[in-house]
Amino acid sequence: MPAWTVDDLARIGGTDELIFAPRWADGSLRPGVPVWVVRVGDDLFLRSYRGRSDGWFRHALERHESHISAGGVDRDVTLEEPDDAVQPQIDQAYRDKYARYGGSYVRPILAPTAVAATFRLLPADGD
């Protein structure tokens, strides 16, 4: 399985948000949307604060493939739903990284509906 480089992790994990563009059924890219991203160890995660019913998340579930742009990195990625065991670490990463925006912005990304709409980003094969 491909792994993120140290540079990719720093650049993507260091941005406030990335542009996330899921793939249509035919493989073409949907329009990108800005999404908050966090780093936990050598992994990158994102969540839909609106939960699993949010449009971009629903479309991403269809193929588990997307394209991201962040911090000067453009990559195709595969998407994996993480185990519940890592969710507290992801929650803490969101608290730490986005605290400056205040609770009204951070609380929704920590809500059970958002936690249930979490993806781990993995570099796509061949990238």
C-alpha positions as CSV (number, residue, x, y, z in Angstrom):
1,M,0.0,0.0,0.0
2,P,1.4,3.4,-0.9
3,A,2.3,5.7,2.0
4,W,2.4,9.5,2.3
5,T,5.8,11.1,2.1
6,V,7.0,13.1,5.1
7,D,6.7,16.2,2.8
8,D,3.1,15.4,1.8
9,L,2.1,14.8,5.4
10,A,3.5,18.2,6.4
11,R,2.1,20.1,3.5
12,I,-1.4,18.6,3.5
13,G,-1.7,18.3,7.3
14,G,-0.4,21.9,7.7
15,T,-3.2,23.4,5.6
16,D,-6.5,24.5,7.1
17,E,-8.5,22.9,4.4
18,L,-8.0,20.9,1.2
19,I,-10.1,20.8,-1.9
20,F,-11.8,17.4,-2.2
21,A,-13.2,16.2,-5.5
22,P,-14.9,12.8,-5.5
23,R,-15.1,10.8,-8.7
24,W,-18.3,10.3,-10.7
25,A,-19.3,6.8,-11.7
26,D,-17.5,7.3,-15.0
27,G,-14.3,8.3,-13.2
28,S,-14.4,12.0,-13.9
29,L,-14.1,14.4,-11.0
30,R,-17.0,16.1,-9.4
31,P,-16.5,19.8,-8.5
32,G,-14.1,20.2,-5.5
33,V,-15.3,21.4,-2.1
34,P,-13.2,22.8,0.7
35,V,-12.9,20.4,3.7
36,W,-11.0,20.6,6.9
37,V,-8.2,18.0,7.1
38,V,-6.2,16.7,10.1
39,R,-3.1,14.6,10.6
40,V,-2.9,11.8,13.1
41,G,0.6,10.2,13.1
42,D,1.2,9.3,9.5
43,D,-2.4,9.4,8.4
44,L,-4.7,12.1,7.1
45,F,-8.4,12.3,7.9
46,L,-11.4,14.4,6.9
47,R,-15.0,14.6,8.0
48,S,-18.3,15.9,6.8
49,Y,-19.6,18.1,9.5
50,R,-23.1,17.6,8.0
51,G,-22.7,13.8,8.3
52,R,-23.1,11.0,5.8
53,S,-26.0,12.7,4.0
54,D,-23.8,15.6,2.8
55,G,-23.6,15.5,-1.0
56,W,-19.8,15.2,-1.3
57,F,-19.6,12.5,1.3
58,R,-22.4,10.4,-0.4
59,H,-20.7,10.6,-3.7
60,A,-17.4,9.7,-2.2
61,L,-19.0,6.6,-0.7
62,E,-19.9,5.3,-4.2
63,R,-16.4,4.8,-5.4
64,H,-14.1,5.5,-2.4
65,E,-11.9,7.5,-4.8
66,S,-11.2,11.2,-4.9
67,H,-8.6,13.9,-5.9
68,I,-7.3,16.3,-3.3
69,S,-5.4,19.6,-3.6
70,A,-3.7,21.1,-0.5
71,G,-0.5,22.8,0.4
72,G,0.8,22.5,-3.2
73,V,0.1,18.8,-3.3
74,D,-2.3,17.4,-5.9
75,R,-3.0,13.7,-5.5
76,D,-5.5,11.0,-6.3
77,V,-6.6,9.2,-3.1
78,T,-8.5,6.2,-2.0
79,L,-10.8,6.6,0.9
80,E,-11.2,4.3,3.9
81,E,-13.5,4.5,6.8
82,P,-11.4,4.3,9.9
83,D,-11.9,2.0,12.9
84,D,-13.7,3.5,15.9
85,A,-10.6,3.1,18.0
86,V,-8.8,6.0,16.2
87,Q,-11.8,8.4,16.4
88,P,-10.8,10.0,19.8
89,Q,-7.4,10.8,18.3
90,I,-9.0,12.4,15.2
91,D,-11.4,14.4,17.6
92,Q,-8.4,15.7,19.5
93,A,-6.6,16.6,16.2
94,Y,-9.6,18.7,15.2
95,R,-9.8,20.3,18.6
96,D,-6.1,21.2,18.6
97,K,-5.9,22.4,15.0
98,Y,-9.1,24.4,14.7
99,A,-9.6,25.7,18.3
100,R,-8.9,29.2,17.1
101,Y,-12.2,29.2,15.2
102,G,-14.2,28.7,18.4
103,G,-16.6,26.1,19.6
104,S,-19.4,27.0,17.2
105,Y,-17.2,25.8,14.3
106,V,-15.4,22.9,16.1
107,R,-18.4,21.3,17.9
108,P,-20.2,20.2,14.6
109,I,-17.0,18.4,13.4
110,L,-16.9,16.5,16.8
111,A,-20.6,15.6,16.8
112,P,-21.6,11.9,16.4
113,T,-23.0,12.5,12.9
114,A,-19.6,14.0,11.7
115,V,-17.6,11.2,13.5
116,A,-19.7,8.7,11.5
117,A,-18.7,10.6,8.3
118,T,-14.9,10.3,8.5
119,F,-12.5,9.2,5.8
120,R,-8.9,8.2,6.0
121,L,-7.0,9.4,2.9
122,L,-4.6,7.0,1.3
123,P,-2.4,7.9,-1.7
124,A,-3.8,6.1,-4.7
125,D,-1.7,3.3,-6.3
126,G,0.8,4.6,-8.9
127,D,0.9,8.2,-7.5
